Amino acid sequence: MAMTAVGTAALERPAPTTKEVKVWSALPLVAMVGIVFAICGSWRWYQQMEGFKSGLDASEAIFWEKWLPLFYLNLAVGGLFQAGIPIYLWLTRDRALSKVTPEVELQRYFLFFAMLVTMTVTQTIAIVFGATDAAWHQVVVRDTSLTPSHIVLFFGTVPLFTTFALAAFFYALTRIPDFSRGIPLALLLAVLAPFMVLPSVAFNEWGHAFWLMEELFIAPLHWGFVVLSWCFMALLGVVGQSLPRVAELVRQTSGGPAIVR
């Protein structure tokens, strides 16, 4: 009688288990965004305290004392997490994705979206630091590539959002069935966009070092940053491709009629 009341949807859904799965929770998103704000806020506070006091001349001993440790710390922590998170996600990948229940799959989609939102928030903060960097160059003469604004922006914030990009990419690849079957171009572009900062920064620094161009946003040296910003728009494609499956999972987990794919 229960099967008649539910209809064909009951035949297409896995048998219910005694263990309930909490499909959605705001805690992962709040935690990730909170960590980002805490780290970036600390960087900005340090810039405010030490920027003009010890960061005006890279040849002075105080610069090496105050700013080089932060530079090395950013490189070490960024490299550790960028390598460690993908390796962990791959080693702990779900080897039975065909047996994932709709509740668990929907839960993973929400966590995946939380990573994408956090990456977008971090990129927005990077743009704010980028405006600070431009203002710094208009006030202080660029002496080396390592300035207080560069150490935070290029060696801190950029590795931070590339870490979330890698985490989102490998999480989708190893936990979500649709992404395990094939990598969408939109996801590939959205993940590669942060890494396009690296050649853009290298070309930018080389040009400023040899051409001594003025800090103008329309300078050809900055065009690479525009291209990588366009690639970030591919995130909308990732969400758009995921929504039909998410809607189907919502129908299945809420007891409505499921759509046969």
Disulfide bonds with the S-S distance in Angstrom:
none
